[in-house]
Amino acid sequence: MSHNPHSQEGVESVTILGTGPAGLTAAIYAARANLKPLVAEGEQPGGQLTITTEVENYPGFADGVLGPELMANFRKQSERFGTRFIQGNVVKADLAKRPFTLEFADGRVVKTQTLIISTGASAKWIGLPSERKLLGKGVSSCATCDGFFFRNLDIAVVGGGDTAMEEATFLTRFAKSVTVIHRRDTLRASKIMQEKAQKNPKIKFVWNAAIEEILGEKEVEGVRIRDLVKNETYDLPFKGVFVAIGHEPNTRLFQGQLKLDAAGYLLTEAGSTRTNIPGVFAAGDVADHVYRQAITAAGTGCMAAIDAERYLESGEA
């Protein structure tokens, strides 16, 4: 019997959507509070870290750790305290009344008193087979994760918004040169970010250009670019390609039910993980377009579990 006095037969106390750092940290805390959490794995078990190779900035791993290995450890730790997992994807969520109802792609239905949404955000990609093939072998969507591996090399950044300028500026700490490749002849980035990038002697710009192919068999060796004005192609040599055309939070399921910001991220109350619906909490990149780190996601996962536990204890559920 869970220590939640309000749990009904067949109704979960806590259901967590997502198995990245936020979801699994929430599971560790909820399980240790004896709430017997149920975790829905979603489309990408382990989250974005499973497509990252080396993680060198997660505290506690002096020599770095492989992304998939780190997430496997998170998972084992949550299972040790009694977390249960359910495979598959939630396709429908009814948050209008409690218990909340979740419907899976295969027709299974889960009813739950509280819900922690940690479905993450997905990097937007160019959509090339060569990009997919070389992911983690020179192709990345996270400068703070991978910039370190490109010391004294020539690299490209794709995009023209704030993310692209931030990544390009950050990467100049490591790279020999950073070339920003943009489809238009002007940037979408804010004035201050543009000026910072344009003043940086290590950053060059290629305008009116689209990447048609990322070159290389085992690792990135360059890119094939189409000049969108002259309609000609040419190749440029690079050792790394950072795709910075934005992230998309995985919140489609909750549109019209939960408050989202203009970019689709879940809005939470200041200093907490509570959403606009009591009993529904948000953790990790699904509610964070600023930091987007494993450690910050894990931190909000912990907060969400504590918030859910207090909510259940308060007798509101």
C-alpha positions in Angstrom: 0.0 0.0 0.0 1.5 3.4 -0.9 1.6 6.0 1.9 -0.8 8.2 -0.1 -4.1 7.8 1.7 -6.0 8.9 -1.4 -4.8 6.2 -3.7 -7.7 4.3 -5.2 -7.7 0.8 -6.6 -6.2 0.8 -10.1 -5.3 4.5 -9.9 -1.6 5.4 -9.8 -0.3 7.9 -7.3 2.4 9.4 -9.6 2.8 8.8 -13.3 5.9 10.2 -15.0 6.2 10.8 -18.7 9.7 10.5 -20.1 12.9 8.7 -19.2 15.6 11.4 -19.5 17.4 12.9 -16.5 14.3 14.8 -15.4 11.9 11.9 -15.5 14.2 9.3 -14.0 15.3 11.7 -11.2 11.6 12.3 -10.4 11.2 8.6 -10.3 14.1 8.1 -7.9 12.6 10.7 -5.5 9.0 9.5 -5.9 10.0 5.9 -5.4 12.0 6.7 -2.3 8.9 8.5 -0.9 7.1 5.2 -1.4 4.8 6.6 -4.1 5.5 3.6 -6.4 5.8 5.7 -9.5 4.9 4.5 -13.0 7.1 5.8 -15.8 6.1 5.9 -19.4 9.2 5.4 -21.6 8.1 7.4 -24.7 9.7 7.6 -28.1 13.3 8.0 -27.1 14.0 6.0 -23.9 16.8 7.8 -22.0 16.1 11.1 -23.8 18.5 13.2 -25.7 21.5 11.9 -23.7 21.2 8.5 -25.5 22.3 10.2 -28.7 25.3 12.0 -27.0 28.5 10.1 -26.8 30.8 11.5 -24.1 29.2 13.5 -21.2 32.0 15.4 -19.5 30.0 18.1 -17.5 27.8 15.9 -15.3 29.1 16.2 -11.8 30.5 13.1 -10.1 32.2 11.7 -13.2 35.7 13.0 -13.2 36.7 11.2 -16.4 33.4 11.7 -18.2 30.7 9.1 -18.9 28.9 7.9 -22.0 25.4 9.4 -22.3 23.6 6.0 -22.7 25.6 4.6 -19.7 24.6 7.6 -17.5 21.0 7.1 -18.4 21.2 3.3 -17.7 22.5 4.1 -14.3 19.7 6.6 -13.6 17.3 3.9 -14.6 18.8 1.2 -12.4 18.8 3.5 -9.5 15.1 4.3 -9.9 14.2 0.6 -10.3 16.1 -0.2 -7.1 13.5 1.8 -5.2 10.5 0.2 -6.9 9.9 2.3 -10.0 7.8 0.5 -12.7 8.1 1.1 -16.4 5.5 1.0 -19.1 6.7 0.9 -22.8 5.1 3.0 -25.4 3.8 6.4 -26.2 1.0 8.4 -24.6 -1.3 9.6 -27.5 -4.1 11.2 -25.5 -4.2 12.9 -22.1 -7.4 14.0 -20.3 -6.5 16.5 -17.6 -9.9 17.9 -17.2 -10.8 15.8 -14.1 -9.0 13.7 -11.5 -7.8 11.1 -11.7 -6.2 12.1 -14.9 -6.5 9.6 -17.8 -3.6 8.7 -20.2 -4.2 6.7 -23.3 -1.3 4.8 -24.9 -0.9 4.1 -28.7 -1.8 0.4 -28.1 -5.0 1.3 -26.4 -3.9 0.8 -22.8 -5.3 3.3 -20.3 -3.6 4.6 -17.1 -5.4 6.6 -14.5 -3.3 8.7 -12.1 -3.7 11.2 -9.2 -0.6 13.2 -10.2 1.3 13.6 -13.4 4.9 14.7 -14.0 5.6 15.7 -17.5 9.2 15.3 -18.5 8.8 14.6 -22.2 11.8 16.8 -23.1 12.5 18.8 -26.3 13.8 17.5 -29.6 16.5 19.3 -31.5 15.3 20.3 -35.0 17.5 18.7 -37.6 18.2 19.6 -41.3 16.8 16.2 -42.2 19.6 14.7 -44.3 20.5 10.9 -44.2 24.2 12.0 -43.9 23.4 14.1 -40.9 21.8 11.1 -39.1 24.6 8.8 -40.1 27.3 11.2 -38.7 25.4 12.1 -35.5 27.9 12.0 -32.6 30.8 11.6 -35.2 31.1 15.3 -35.8 27.5 16.3 -36.1 25.9 17.7 -32.9 23.1 19.9 -31.8 24.7 21.0 -28.5 27.8 23.2 -28.3 28.0 23.1 -24.5 28.0 19.3 -24.6 30.4 18.7 -27.5 32.4 21.9 -28.2 35.3 20.7 -26.2 36.0 17.9 -28.7 36.7 20.3 -31.5 39.9 22.0 -30.2 41.8 23.9 -32.9 39.5 22.5 -35.7 37.4 24.3 -38.3 33.7 23.8 -37.7 30.4 25.0 -39.1 27.2 26.2 -37.3 23.9 26.0 -39.2 21.2 28.6 -38.3 20.6 32.3 -38.0 18.8 32.8 -34.7 19.9 33.4 -31.1 20.7 29.7 -30.6 23.0 29.7 -33.6 24.8 32.9 -32.5 25.2 31.6 -28.9 26.6 28.3 -30.1 28.9 29.9 -32.6 30.3 32.4 -30.0 30.7 29.6 -27.4 32.5 27.3 -29.9 35.1 30.0 -30.6 36.6 29.1 -27.2 37.7 25.8 -28.7 37.6 25.9 -32.5 40.2 27.3 -34.8 37.4 28.9 -36.8 33.6 28.8 -36.8 31.6 29.4 -40.0 27.9 30.2 -39.7 25.9 28.9 -42.6 22.5 30.6 -43.1 19.7 30.3 -45.6 19.1 34.1 -45.8 21.4 37.2 -46.1 20.3 38.5 -42.7 20.2 36.9 -39.2 17.1 36.4 -37.1 19.1 36.7 -33.9 18.7 39.6 -31.5 20.9 42.7 -32.3 23.1 42.1 -29.3 23.8 38.5 -30.2 24.4 39.4 -33.9 26.9 42.1 -33.0 28.8 39.8 -30.6 29.1 37.2 -33.3 30.0 39.6 -36.1 32.8 41.2 -33.9 34.3 37.9 -33.1 37.4 37.4 -35.4 37.0 33.6 -35.3 33.5 33.7 -36.8 32.8 33.8 -40.5 29.5 33.9 -42.4 28.3 32.1 -45.5 25.0 33.7 -46.6 22.1 32.4 -48.8 23.4 28.9 -48.4 21.8 25.6 -47.6 23.6 22.4 -46.7 22.8 19.6 -49.1 25.1 16.9 -47.8 27.4 16.4 -44.8 30.6 14.8 -46.2 32.5 12.0 -44.7 32.3 8.2 -44.2 33.3 7.6 -40.6 33.4 11.2 -39.4 32.6 14.7 -40.7 35.0 15.9 -43.3 33.1 18.8 -44.8 29.8 20.0 -46.2 28.3 20.4 -49.7 26.6 23.8 -49.9 24.1 25.1 -52.4 24.3 28.8 -53.1 20.6 29.7 -53.1 21.2 32.8 -55.3 23.4 31.3 -58.0 21.9 27.9 -57.6 25.4 26.2 -57.7 27.0 23.8 -55.2 30.4 23.8 -53.7 32.2 21.9 -50.9 33.8 23.3 -47.8 36.0 21.3 -45.4 34.9 21.1 -41.7 35.6 18.7 -38.9 32.3 19.4 -37.1 28.8 20.6 -37.9 26.6 22.0 -35.2 22.9 22.2 -36.1 21.4 25.2 -34.3 18.0 25.7 -35.9 16.2 25.4 -32.5 14.4 22.9 -30.3 10.8 21.8 -30.2 9.3 20.9 -26.9 7.3 17.7 -26.9 4.1 19.3 -25.7 1.7 18.7 -28.5 -0.3 16.3 -26.3 -1.1 19.1 -23.9 -2.1 21.9 -26.2 -5.4 23.5 -25.2 -5.1 21.9 -21.6 -1.9 23.3 -20.1 -0.5 26.8 -20.5 2.4 27.0 -22.9 4.6 29.9 -23.9 4.8 31.2 -27.5 7.4 28.5 -28.4 5.3 25.7 -27.0 7.2 25.2 -23.7 5.1 24.3 -20.6 4.7 27.2 -18.2 5.3 26.6 -14.5 4.8 28.7 -11.4 7.9 30.7 -10.4 10.1 28.6 -8.1 8.1 25.4 -8.5 7.2 22.8 -11.1 3.4 23.3 -10.8 1.5 23.9 -14.1 -1.8 25.7 -14.3 -3.6 22.4 -13.5 -3.3 21.3 -9.8 -1.6 17.8 -9.7 0.2 18.3 -13.0 3.9 19.1 -12.8 6.6 19.8 -15.5 10.3 19.1 -15.3 13.3 19.2 -17.6 13.6 20.6 -21.1 9.9 20.5 -21.7 9.7 23.6 -19.5 13.2 25.0 -20.0 14.5 26.6 -23.2 17.3 28.5 -21.3 19.7 26.0 -19.8 18.8 22.6 -21.4 21.5 20.6 -19.4 21.2 17.1 -17.9 22.0 18.5 -14.5 19.3 21.2 -14.6 16.8 18.7 -15.9 17.7 16.3 -13.1 17.3 19.2 -10.6 13.8 20.0 -11.7 12.9 16.3 -11.8 13.8 16.2 -8.0 11.6 19.3 -7.5 8.7 17.8 -9.4 8.7 14.6 -7.3 8.8 16.7 -4.1 6.0 19.0 -5.4 3.9 15.9 -6.3 4.5 14.3 -2.9 3.5 17.4 -1.0 0.4 17.8 -3.2 -0.7 14.2 -2.4 0.0 14.8 1.3 -2.0 18.0 1.4 -5.2 16.0 0.7 -6.0 18.1 -2.4 -5.8 15.0 -4.7 
